[in-house]
Amino acid sequence: MLGYLKKILYVLPASNFHLLLAAFVFILTSGVEALGIGILGPFIALASDFDMIERTPLLSQLRDSLGIAQESHFVALVGLMAVLIFLLRTLIVGGTQIFIARFSNQQQRALIIKMARGYLEAPYIYHISKNTSAIIDRLIEIANTFSTLVFMPLLIALANTFLFIALFCLLCFTSLPMVIALLATLLPILLFFNSLASKVRGWGRQMRESKADIIQIVNHAFGSVKETKVIGCENYFENQIIYQAEKLEKVQRTFVAFKLLPRFFMESILVIIVVAIICFSVLINEEGIAETTSVLGIFTLAALRLLPAINNIVISITQIRASSFTLNQIHYELSELDSLRYRTEADRQQKASVLERKPMPDTKFNAGLNTIQEAGVSNTFRFDKQIRLEGITYHYPNSDKPVISDLSLTISKGDSIAFIGKSGAGKTTLVDILLGLLIPQSGDLMVDNDSIYQNLRAWKDLIAYIPQSIFLTDESIEKNIAFGVPEHLIDRKKISEAIEVAQLTEVINALPNGLSTLVGERGILLSGGQRQRVGIARAIYHDRQILVLDEATAALDNETEKLVTDSIASLSSSSRLTLITIAHRLTTIKNCDKIYMLDAGEVVKSGNYKEVVENVRT
Ligand SMILES: Nc1ncnc2c1ncn2[C@@H]1O[C@H](COP(=O)(O)OP(=O)(O)OP(=O)(O)O)[C@@H](O)[C@H]1O
């Protein structure tokens, strides 16, 4: 259990102060609850035996000081006090229940934010190997499971443990032999449930895996619904979902039944003990059980509350055990994200220090989620002359073989350059290095006289990336062009300029709601070419000085391709925009100032179109 606790505390976003506050609330509630129960027993005894007032000095003193002559009136007053204390106890206990629910919901919110921040700040290399459905599953399902099936049960177990201690003390004070009888009966049952711990953990693991598998199957089936429909594999996915749903139902059924067991056991024990005590009292005291009424009253009430408390502790521990797989997953994920964060920052610092340059403040990197709001903040780099790649060597973490080997080249500001080469030559990897997404093991990337590794965020602020397939959000075209800018900050003039350059004017005029037309999930309402033009408009809107086009015109028809290429080229010459293109279609790079042909991560040829492409063809 200590291991679980350590992991829960690591995952929990709550501060130690809040946890201490929670513990204090639970202790207070348990005390009030024990007092509420403790007062009812003596009242029942007093109501059935008025002589008790004379026998108990405290009661007779209270009666005299209140000046009440009639005993029945005094008993009624004590009853009223008991009711008030009991009502106060109910209020506090109810408040604690609300506190538990609110506290764990707050933790769920904070955990979703903590994980989302971790994923968003994680380096690109982390995301290359990650499955999107796994991230969605972690953010939504696991955060919810942690809050409702780990943290809430932990709070309930804690609250009930304090209550158990308070009631146990009350019972020990009332009748020790009865407590010993109760414990002797309960202990074997608790040991029995404890012995099934590994089975419970197994059930929890199966439930979690089935849920994650269902999300993944749904993602596979609908992620490429076109292929699913054309190939006709709907049945295949349906059968997989049926199999997982049935597996989930079976385990859940067993688990729910198991969770009900402790209550039945304990209720039976309570009845047996109370009946046994009454019979025993009658047998040894033939005149009845008046003597034991008070003890029995407290015992019955305390046991009525004690047994549910034990039940809650057992169920909560069972629940936490069943969720241990989830806890391990979330703990692993967060520690991985944490270590990545430290490593990335350390790598960057190390690179900057190896280069013996003092790192500039990386404001956006540190700002985390505020990055989007900060878009447009002036960068700290001057880019007036050139970008220089100096002896860049890169290999992916899972292999020692360099994909880019000792590569050096210079790109002048305002130039339009292209990388060509056969599949696997290293074009995409080189562009990812240029984008600052992959950090080379050796070499440097200089912009004028500064290394980009001094301030990667500022470097990225100079660049726009237009991929082969543009990601569009299910929002208006306008919001897709001003991607990441809050609606009230969108600059309409810049939107018009971007639309013109990207040759989108006609497309938008033909749409029913013009710029406000919703493009549908993944831009399904637009053609491939139109989607790419929205991507180009997005880059132009964000005023970037360097455009990286990853075969960005591949989805355009010949006529539109010429229009887009020409307008980007004219933009390049008029505003000294620097263009870096990865191209397969050699027609798109005819106007480039310089073309680099890559092979096995090295530049094997460079020059203008005639020198590189036409010579190769002949
Ligand atoms: N995440 C990765 N992990 C390991 N190796 C990788 C990874 N991504 C790419 N590679 C390898 O790096 C080499 C270069 O790949 P890259 O994608 O840069 O080539 P490319 O020239 O862009 O190819 P294409 O034109 O087909 O996109 C290839 O051998 C590829 O297998």
The ligand as a MOL file (V3000), in Angstrom:
LIG
                    3D

  0  0  0     0  0            999 V3000
M  V30 BEGIN CTAB
M  V30 COUNTS 31 33 0 0 0
M  V30 BEGIN ATOM
M  V30 1 N 11.3970 7.8080 -36.5340 0
M  V30 2 C 12.3790 7.1790 -37.1860 0
M  V30 3 N 13.1220 6.2780 -36.5170 0
M  V30 4 C 14.1290 5.6400 -37.1440 0
M  V30 5 N 14.4760 5.8300 -38.4420 0
M  V30 6 C 13.7680 6.7150 -39.1510 0
M  V30 7 C 12.6840 7.4340 -38.5680 0
M  V30 8 N 12.1770 8.2450 -39.5230 0
M  V30 9 C 12.8990 8.0340 -40.6500 0
M  V30 10 N 13.8470 7.1220 -40.4280 0
M  V30 11 C 14.8570 6.6530 -41.4100 0
M  V30 12 O 15.6450 7.7500 -41.8220 0
M  V30 13 C 15.9540 7.6590 -43.1940 0
M  V30 14 C 15.5790 8.9650 -43.8920 0
M  V30 15 O 14.1730 9.1370 -43.8110 0
M  V30 16 P 13.4640 10.4410 -44.3420 0
M  V30 17 O 12.0340 10.3330 -44.0040 0
M  V30 18 O 14.2090 11.6080 -43.8520 0
M  V30 19 O 13.6920 10.2850 -45.9150 0
M  V30 20 P 13.0050 11.0910 -47.0950 0
M  V30 21 O 14.1040 11.4190 -48.0360 0
M  V30 22 O 12.2130 12.2140 -46.5770 0
M  V30 23 O 12.0510 9.9830 -47.7050 0
M  V30 24 P 10.6330 10.1780 -48.4590 0
M  V30 25 O 10.9110 10.9300 -49.7080 0
M  V30 26 O 10.2070 8.7750 -48.7150 0
M  V30 27 O 9.7570 10.8920 -47.4980 0
M  V30 28 C 15.1990 6.4480 -43.7370 0
M  V30 29 O 16.1030 5.3850 -43.8710 0
M  V30 30 C 14.1870 6.1260 -42.6720 0
M  V30 31 O 13.9720 4.7480 -42.5790 0
M  V30 END ATOM
M  V30 BEGIN BOND
M  V30 1 1 1 2
M  V30 2 1 2 3
M  V30 3 2 2 7
M  V30 4 2 3 4
M  V30 5 1 4 5
M  V30 6 2 5 6
M  V30 7 1 6 7
M  V30 8 1 6 10
M  V30 9 1 7 8
M  V30 10 2 8 9
M  V30 11 1 9 10
M  V30 12 1 10 11
M  V30 13 1 11 12
M  V30 14 1 11 30
M  V30 15 1 12 13
M  V30 16 1 13 14
M  V30 17 1 13 28
M  V30 18 1 14 15
M  V30 19 1 15 16
M  V30 20 2 16 17
M  V30 21 1 16 18
M  V30 22 1 16 19
M  V30 23 1 19 20
M  V30 24 2 20 21
M  V30 25 1 20 22
M  V30 26 1 20 23
M  V30 27 1 23 24
M  V30 28 2 24 25
M  V30 29 1 24 26
M  V30 30 1 24 27
M  V30 31 1 28 29
M  V30 32 1 28 30
M  V30 33 1 30 31
M  V30 END BOND
M  V30 END CTAB
M  END
